[in-house]
Amino acid sequence: MPDPLTGKIIACAIEVHRLLGPGLLESAYQQCLAHELHLQGIEFRVQYPLTVLYKGIQIDCGYRLDLLVEQEVVVELKSVEELAPIHQAQILTYMKLAEVDTGLLINFNETKLRHGIKRFKL
């Protein structure tokens, strides 16, 4: 059963998709989703810096999470023809590096957004 927070995030994403539709750049969806989360009173960070821990040292490689919601959910946004296995590997790695056990991969380039949403749990 999905947790309430991911349900709220998905509801916000559906609202953004309902108003904008598919076909825009990922950055447009990111900013609009951030605004929708704000309107719903949900805490989040956009382009949250993610360091890599390698052999005991933190390395800043320039990675950024699209959204980190309430320090509990990594949200990775895409606007691609279809999600590929590398997208799933990417969010799982981001979740591991961020030490967050819940993730949402959302592809806005779908006619019906529900077909472009995948939940992940570590």
Secondary structure, 3 states (H helix, E strand, C coil): CCCHHHHHHHHHHHHHHHHHCCCCCHHHHHHHHHHHHHHCCCCEEEEEEEEEEECCEEEEEEEEEEEEECCCEEEEEECCCCCCHHHHHHHHHHHHHHCCCEEEEEECCCCCHHHHEEEEEC
